[in-house]
Amino acid sequence: MGGRSSRVPLRNISSDVESKVGKLPLASRYHELPKRVQDDYEVDFSSVLGSGYSGDVHLARATDGGGTQTFAVKHLPIKGVSQARWGQLESEVKIFLCMDHPNVTRLVDVYRDDDDLHLVMEHMKGGELFDRVTELKKFSEMEAAGAVSQILLALSYIHGFGIAHRDLKLENFLYDQEKSDHLKLIDFGFSHMWDTNTKMRATCGTLAYVAPEVLRKSYTSQCDMWSVGVIAFILLAGSMPFYGSEATQMENIVNGRYKFKPEKWNSVSKAARDFVQKLLQVNPEARLTARKALEHVWIVRRYQLAKKEIDPSVVDALRQFSKSSKFRRSCLKMMAWSLSNEERAKVRGYFTALDTQKTGTITLQELRECLVEKFNISDSETQLIFQSMDANRNEHIQYSDFLAAMVSTRLQVHDDLLRTAFRKFDVDRSGVITVDNLSALVDSDGDEKSRDEDLRELLKEGDLLHDGQISYAEFVSFISGVPINCVTRFESGSEVGTGSSTVYPKIERSKELNCWSCFRYCFCSVCRTSPHG
């Protein structure tokens, strides 16, 4: 297998991903030369968060000096790689860029240079599920059902995309924070978008978790459900169902031979044992699917206890978002991709509660069940709300679409979010947002002339000084509602530069502005006591 030029673009990645998630989530996160990871992030190569088959993972921070949020950067060597390896890397990046779910690790940015692909991900600080099991020896049934239900939600989502993960194991689920119980799926190195009319044949994964049909080299995404059964077994018993030499493990896996040892399983409920048995079925067609597993009584009991009721303030946020302008919605969507784990944690339960079918997205019918039936909102307004959030026009509200609506009222729009969002729009690092910048990021219908007119109208919304561009101060004023007269630079020496060295200054309220944290009242010499925002 010969080498491959590292200058060849990733095959079809833009068109494939854009068709699934839309233009803005792709263009704002996928970067090729001359843009480099060093332009946006300071990578600490002395801080290794993990190492694996695909490459090392290092700690990083945004170069604009904003905030305390940290990131994990995975480096994938591409120079001179084989055709097979190139295809695997391409698949990993393509799949990861499409992911948008509360239980899947967020891919923040992708950079490609001559030697490497750099994947910038959210920093999962809580450690692996494997480490938690090692610490606790085994989980209580409530803890195990909670962990498994989150794994199933992630799987229901990726299987709905036609994706098989093919390497589910304890090490590939991380907790978002220390002492948190919120899990996210990581590592799409072996994942594959497959045609449901064919069978996958590549042998991959970790033997102890591998399904019988994978060893036979003829399988579907149901191979992942066997792995879930293994994980559930480990959480409940504190031991592996299949162990011994490689040959012994393979023989036992192929024959579905494992034991519920009395000393470990006598205290486990019948429902939990039934759940494990229905996943560790040698025949993949007899095995529970992710959706069916979520309906199993053992999972439903746990899910009902954890279910979150929709707060009226969430409904208010949805209604306000639908009334926002197109450019404002685009800005909020950009911010949604930059929210920290702590910020997402405040509202993700509401998304899960609205997703009653457990597909990982919200349909119009699911939104109706909440807004029309529970909050007496008219069907016509509900449809308008849905259309405003369905950014990709695929009849589904994605997680980031929902988060964008929450940013409008439920979450505080702080300085870090503003700078990060502006940096994403300012693709050429000129220090201002232009029509050309919007053209690279925002979907617009029609021919070139009408598209240009649409984008200019879009720009006008935030162009408060009417000079054909949006400065950072204008952007802050547009989003926050603080009059531009009141928005001042953090210090006189922090003017916005151009190129890769661009630094977006912190915006600080004037000395008399007493409302920066809430953006509601201004007492400066311009506004006096007039409310705004």
C-alpha positions in Angstrom: 0.0 0.0 0.0 1.7 3.1 -1.2 2.0 6.5 0.4 -0.5 9.3 -0.2 0.2 13.0 -0.6 -0.8 14.9 2.5 -1.9 17.8 0.4 -4.9 16.0 -1.1 -8.1 17.4 0.5 -10.1 15.0 2.6 -12.3 13.3 0.1 -16.0 14.6 0.0 -15.7 15.7 3.7 -17.3 19.1 3.1 -20.2 18.0 1.0 -20.9 14.9 3.1 -20.9 16.6 6.4 -22.6 19.8 5.2 -25.5 17.7 3.9 -26.1 16.3 7.3 -25.4 19.1 9.7 -25.6 22.3 7.6 -23.0 24.9 6.5 -22.4 26.9 9.6 -21.5 23.9 12.0 -19.0 22.6 9.3 -17.4 25.8 7.9 -16.9 27.3 11.4 -15.1 24.1 12.6 -13.2 22.6 9.7 -10.0 24.5 8.7 -7.2 23.9 6.2 -4.0 25.8 5.5 -3.0 28.6 5.7 -5.0 28.4 9.0 -3.3 26.4 11.7 -4.2 25.1 15.1 -1.6 27.4 16.6 -3.5 30.4 15.4 -6.4 29.6 17.7 -5.1 27.4 20.5 -2.0 27.2 22.7 -1.3 23.5 22.9 0.6 22.3 26.0 2.6 19.4 24.6 4.0 18.6 28.1 0.5 17.8 29.3 -0.5 14.5 27.8 -4.2 13.6 28.6 -4.0 10.3 26.8 -2.4 8.2 24.1 -3.7 5.6 21.8 -3.7 4.0 18.4 -4.7 7.2 16.6 -2.3 9.5 18.4 -1.6 11.6 21.5 -4.0 13.9 23.2 -2.8 17.2 24.8 -4.3 20.0 26.8 -4.9 23.3 25.1 -6.4 26.8 25.7 -7.7 29.4 23.2 -5.0 31.8 22.1 -7.2 34.9 22.5 -6.6 34.7 26.2 -10.2 34.3 27.0 -11.6 32.4 30.0 -10.6 29.3 31.8 -12.1 26.7 29.4 -9.6 24.0 28.4 -9.7 21.7 25.4 -8.2 18.3 24.4 -6.3 18.2 21.2 -5.8 14.9 19.4 -3.0 14.8 16.7 -3.4 12.4 13.9 -0.3 11.9 11.6 -1.2 12.0 7.9 2.1 12.4 6.1 2.8 9.4 3.9 0.0 7.3 5.4 -1.3 4.3 3.5 -4.5 4.4 1.4 -6.3 2.3 4.1 -5.1 4.5 6.9 -6.1 7.6 5.0 -9.6 6.2 4.5 -9.9 5.4 8.3 -8.8 9.0 9.2 -11.2 10.5 6.8 -14.1 8.4 8.2 -13.2 9.4 11.8 -13.2 13.1 11.1 -16.3 13.0 8.9 -18.3 11.1 11.5 -17.0 13.2 14.5 -17.9 16.4 12.7 -21.5 15.2 12.3 -22.0 14.4 16.0 -24.3 16.7 18.0 -25.6 14.9 21.1 -25.5 15.4 24.9 -23.9 12.0 25.3 -21.3 12.3 22.5 -18.0 14.3 23.1 -18.1 17.6 21.2 -15.7 18.2 18.4 -14.9 22.0 18.6 -12.5 22.4 15.7 -10.5 20.4 13.1 -7.2 21.7 11.6 -5.2 20.2 8.8 -1.6 21.0 8.0 1.1 19.2 6.0 1.8 16.6 8.7 -1.2 16.2 10.9 -4.9 16.5 11.5 -5.6 18.2 14.8 -8.9 17.5 16.4 -9.9 20.0 19.1 -12.4 18.5 21.5 -14.1 19.4 24.7 -12.0 18.5 27.7 -13.6 15.7 29.6 -12.3 16.2 33.2 -14.1 13.3 35.0 -12.0 10.4 33.7 -13.0 7.1 32.1 -15.9 4.9 33.0 -13.2 2.2 33.4 -11.5 4.2 36.2 -14.8 4.7 38.0 -15.5 0.9 37.8 -11.9 0.2 39.1 -12.5 2.6 42.0 -16.0 1.3 43.0 -15.4 -2.4 42.0 -18.9 -2.5 40.8 -21.9 -0.2 40.5 -25.2 -0.3 42.3 -28.1 -1.2 40.0 -29.2 2.4 40.0 -25.8 3.6 39.0 -25.4 0.9 36.4 -28.8 1.6 34.8 -27.9 5.3 34.8 -24.6 4.7 33.0 -26.1 2.2 30.5 -29.1 4.4 29.7 -26.7 7.2 28.6 -24.7 4.7 26.5 -27.9 3.7 24.8 -28.9 7.3 24.1 -25.6 7.8 22.4 -26.0 4.6 20.4 -29.6 5.3 19.4 -28.4 8.6 18.0 -25.4 7.3 16.0 -27.2 4.2 14.8 -29.9 6.6 13.5 -27.1 8.2 11.4 -26.2 4.8 10.0 -23.0 4.7 12.0 -21.6 1.7 13.8 -19.0 2.6 16.5 -17.3 -0.9 16.5 -15.1 -0.2 19.6 -17.5 0.3 22.6 -15.7 -0.4 25.9 -15.4 1.2 29.3 -12.4 3.2 28.2 -14.4 5.0 25.4 -16.8 6.6 27.8 -15.7 9.6 29.8 -17.4 11.7 32.5 -17.6 15.4 31.7 -16.6 16.5 35.2 -15.1 15.1 38.4 -17.8 13.5 40.6 -20.3 13.9 37.7 -22.4 11.0 36.5 -22.8 12.4 33.0 -21.1 10.2 30.4 -20.0 10.9 26.8 -18.9 8.6 24.0 -15.4 9.3 22.5 -13.1 8.0 19.8 -14.6 7.3 16.4 -11.4 5.7 15.0 -13.1 2.4 14.1 -16.5 3.9 13.4 -18.1 3.3 10.0 -21.0 4.8 8.0 -22.4 1.6 6.5 -25.0 0.7 3.9 -27.8 -1.2 5.6 -28.1 -3.5 2.6 -24.6 -4.8 3.1 -22.6 -6.4 5.9 -19.4 -5.0 7.4 -16.4 -7.5 7.4 -13.4 -5.7 8.9 -12.3 -7.3 12.3 -11.8 -4.4 14.7 -12.5 -3.5 18.3 -11.3 -4.9 21.6 -11.7 -8.7 21.9 -13.4 -8.8 25.3 -16.2 -6.6 24.0 -16.4 -8.0 20.4 -19.6 -9.6 19.2 -19.6 -13.1 17.7 -20.6 -11.9 14.2 -17.5 -9.6 14.2 -15.3 -12.6 14.7 -17.2 -14.2 11.8 -16.5 -11.1 9.7 -20.2 -10.5 8.7 -22.0 -8.0 10.9 -24.2 -4.8 11.2 -24.4 -2.0 13.8 -26.0 -4.6 16.2 -22.4 -5.5 17.1 -22.4 -2.4 19.3 -25.4 -3.8 21.3 -23.4 -6.9 22.2 -20.7 -4.6 23.6 -23.3 -2.8 25.7 -24.3 -6.1 27.1 -20.6 -6.7 28.1 -20.4 -3.3 29.7 -23.7 -3.8 31.6 -22.3 -7.2 32.9 -19.1 -5.5 34.1 -20.9 -2.7 35.9 -23.3 -5.1 37.7 -20.8 -7.9 38.5 -17.5 -6.1 38.7 -16.0 -8.7 36.4 -15.8 -9.6 32.7 -18.2 -12.1 31.1 -15.5 -13.4 28.8 -11.9 -13.9 30.0 -9.0 -16.3 29.7 -6.6 -16.8 26.8 -7.4 -15.2 23.4 -8.5 -18.6 22.1 -10.7 -19.2 25.1 -12.3 -15.8 24.9 -13.1 -16.2 21.2 -14.6 -19.7 21.7 -16.8 -18.5 24.5 -17.9 -15.3 22.6 -18.8 -17.2 19.5 -20.9 -19.7 21.5 -22.3 -17.0 23.9 -20.9 -18.9 26.8 -20.8 -16.9 30.1 -22.0 -17.4 33.7 -24.0 -15.5 36.3 -21.9 -16.5 39.3 -24.2 -16.7 42.4 -21.8 -14.8 44.6 -21.9 -11.9 42.2 -25.5 -12.0 40.8 -27.8 -13.3 43.6 -28.2 -9.7 44.8 -28.9 -8.4 41.2 -32.6 -8.0 40.2 -34.3 -10.3 37.7 -34.9 -7.3 35.4 -31.1 -6.5 35.2 -30.2 -10.1 34.5 -32.9 -10.2 31.8 -31.5 -7.0 30.2 -28.0 -8.5 30.0 -29.2 -11.7 28.6 -31.2 -10.0 25.9 -28.1 -8.2 24.7 -25.6 -11.1 24.9 -27.5 -13.0 22.3 -25.3 -14.8 19.7 -27.9 -14.1 17.0 -27.8 -10.3 16.3 -31.4 -10.3 15.1 -32.5 -11.6 18.5 -30.5 -8.9 20.3 -32.2 -5.8 21.5 -31.7 -2.7 19.4 -30.7 0.6 21.1 -34.2 1.9 20.9 -35.7 -1.4 22.2 -33.1 -1.5 25.0 -34.2 2.0 26.1 -37.7 0.6 26.5 -36.6 -2.3 28.7 -38.1 -2.2 32.1 -34.7 -2.0 33.9 -33.8 1.1 31.9 -37.3 2.7 32.0 -37.4 2.6 35.8 -34.1 4.5 36.1 -35.1 6.9 33.3 -38.4 7.8 35.0 -36.7 8.7 38.2 -34.2 11.0 36.4 -36.8 12.6 34.0 -36.8 16.4 34.0 -40.0 18.4 33.7 -40.0 21.2 31.2 -39.7 24.5 32.9 -41.8 27.5 31.6 -38.6 29.5 31.2 -37.5 27.0 28.7 -40.6 27.5 26.7 -40.1 31.3 26.9 -36.6 30.9 25.6 -37.9 28.8 22.6 -40.5 31.5 21.8 -38.1 34.3 22.1 -35.6 32.5 19.8 -38.2 32.1 17.1 -38.8 35.9 17.1 -35.1 36.6 16.7 -33.6 37.8 13.4 -31.7 35.3 11.2 -28.3 36.8 12.0 -29.0 36.8 15.7 -30.0 33.1 15.5 -26.8 32.4 13.6 -24.8 34.1 16.3 -26.5 32.1 19.0 -25.9 28.9 17.1 -22.2 29.7 16.9 -22.2 30.3 20.6 -23.9 27.0 21.3 -20.9 25.2 19.9 -18.7 27.1 22.3 -20.6 26.5 25.6 -18.7 24.8 28.4 -19.7 21.5 29.9 -20.9 23.4 33.0 -23.2 25.6 30.9 -24.6 22.7 28.9 -25.3 20.8 32.0 -27.8 23.4 33.1 -30.2 22.7 30.2 -29.3 19.4 28.6 -31.9 17.6 30.7 -34.7 19.6 29.0 -33.4 18.5 25.6 -33.5 14.8 26.7 -37.0 15.3 28.1 -38.3 16.8 24.8 -36.7 13.9 22.9 -39.4 11.4 23.9 -38.5 8.9 21.1 -34.9 8.8 22.2 -33.5 9.5 18.7 -31.1 12.3 19.8 -33.1 14.9 17.9 -36.5 16.7 18.4 -39.2 16.3 15.8 -42.2 18.6 15.2 -44.5 16.0 16.8 -42.4 15.8 20.0 -42.4 19.6 20.2 -46.1 19.7 19.8 -46.6 17.2 22.6 -44.9 19.7 24.9 -45.9 23.1 23.7 -49.4 22.5 22.4 -50.6 19.8 24.9 -48.8 21.0 28.1 -48.4 24.8 27.6 -51.4 25.5 25.4 -49.3 27.2 22.7 -51.0 27.3 19.3 -50.0 24.8 16.7 -49.1 27.6 14.3 -46.7 29.2 16.7 -45.3 25.8 17.5 -44.6 25.3 13.8 -42.9 28.7 13.7 -40.7 27.8 16.7 -39.8 24.5 15.1 -38.9 26.1 11.7 -36.7 28.7 13.4 -34.7 26.0 15.2 -34.5 23.5 12.3 -31.4 25.3 10.9 -30.6 22.4 8.5 -34.2 22.1 7.3 -34.2 18.3 7.8 -37.3 18.2 10.0 -35.2 17.6 13.1 -34.0 20.0 15.9 -30.4 19.1 16.7 -28.9 19.5 20.2 -26.9 22.6 19.2 -30.1 24.2 17.7 -31.8 23.7 21.1 -28.7 25.1 23.0 -28.8 28.2 20.7 -32.3 28.9 21.9 -31.2 28.4 25.5 -28.4 30.9 25.1 -31.0 33.6 24.2 -32.4 33.7 27.7 -31.6 30.7 29.9 -27.8 31.0 29.8 -25.6 34.0 30.4 -24.0 35.5 27.4 -20.5 36.2 28.8 -17.3 37.7 27.4 -15.8 34.3 26.5 -18.8 33.3 24.4 -18.8 36.6 22.6 -15.2 36.5 21.7 -15.3 32.9 20.6 -18.3 33.4 18.4 -16.8 36.6 16.8 -13.6 34.7 16.1 -15.6 32.0 14.3 -17.3 34.6 12.1 -14.1 36.5 11.4 -12.7 33.7 9.3 -9.9 35.8 7.7 -8.8 37.3 11.0 -9.3 40.9 9.8 -10.8 42.0 13.0 -14.3 42.6 11.5 -17.1 40.5 10.0 -17.7 41.1 6.3 -20.1 39.8 3.7 -17.4 37.5 2.5 -17.1 36.0 6.0 -20.9 35.4 6.1 -20.8 33.8 2.6 -18.4 31.2 3.9 -20.6 30.3 6.9 -24.3 31.0 6.4 -26.7 29.1 4.2 -28.6 31.2 1.6 -30.8 30.2 -1.2 -31.1 31.6 -4.8 -28.7 32.6 -7.5 -25.4 34.5 -6.8 -27.0 37.9 -7.0 -29.9 37.2 -4.7 -27.5 35.3 -2.3 -25.3 38.4 -2.1 -28.2 40.6 -1.4 -29.4 38.3 1.3 -26.0 38.3 3.0 -25.8 42.1 2.8 -29.2 42.3 4.5 -27.9 39.9 7.1 -24.8 42.0 7.8 -26.9 45.1 8.2 -28.5 43.7 11.3 -25.3 43.9 13.3 -23.7 46.8 11.3 -24.6 49.4 13.9 -22.2 52.0 12.5 -23.4 51.5 8.9 -19.9 51.1 7.5 -20.4 47.7 5.7 -18.8 45.6 8.4 -19.3 44.5 12.0 -16.6 45.3 14.5 -16.2 43.4 17.7 -17.8 46.3 19.7 -20.8 46.3 17.3 -21.1 42.5 17.7 -21.1 42.8 21.5 -23.7 45.6 21.3 -25.9 43.6 18.9 -25.9 40.4 21.0 -26.0 41.9 24.5 -28.3 44.9 23.9 -25.9 47.3 25.5 -25.7 50.5 23.5 -22.6 50.7 21.5 -21.7 54.1 23.1 -21.4 52.1 26.4 -19.2 49.4 25.0 -15.5 50.3 25.6 -12.3 48.5 25.0 -10.7 46.7 27.9 -7.6 48.8 27.6 -6.3 51.3 25.1 -3.5 49.0 24.0 -5.6 46.1 23.0 -6.7 47.2 19.5 -7.8 44.4 17.2 -5.0 43.3 15.0 -5.1 41.3 11.7 -4.0 37.9 10.5 -3.1 35.0 12.7 -2.0 37.3 15.6 -5.5 38.8 15.9 -6.5 39.3 19.6 -10.1 40.1 20.3 -10.0 42.4 23.4 -12.2 42.0 26.4 -15.1 44.4 26.3 -15.6 46.1 29.6 -18.5 48.3 30.7 -17.8 52.0 31.2 -17.2 53.0 34.8 -20.8 54.1 35.2 -22.3 51.0 33.5 -23.6 48.9 36.4 -25.4 46.2 34.4 -22.8 44.3 32.4 -23.7 41.0 34.0 -27.4 41.1 33.2 -27.5 43.5 30.2 -30.8 45.0 31.3 -30.2 48.5 32.8 -27.6 51.1 32.0 -26.8 54.1 34.2 -24.1 55.6 32.0 -24.2 59.2 30.9 -25.7 58.2 27.5 -28.6 56.0 28.8 -29.1 57.4 32.3 -31.8 55.2 33.7 -33.3 54.0 30.5 -33.8 50.3 30.3 -32.4 48.4 27.3 -31.5 44.9 26.2 
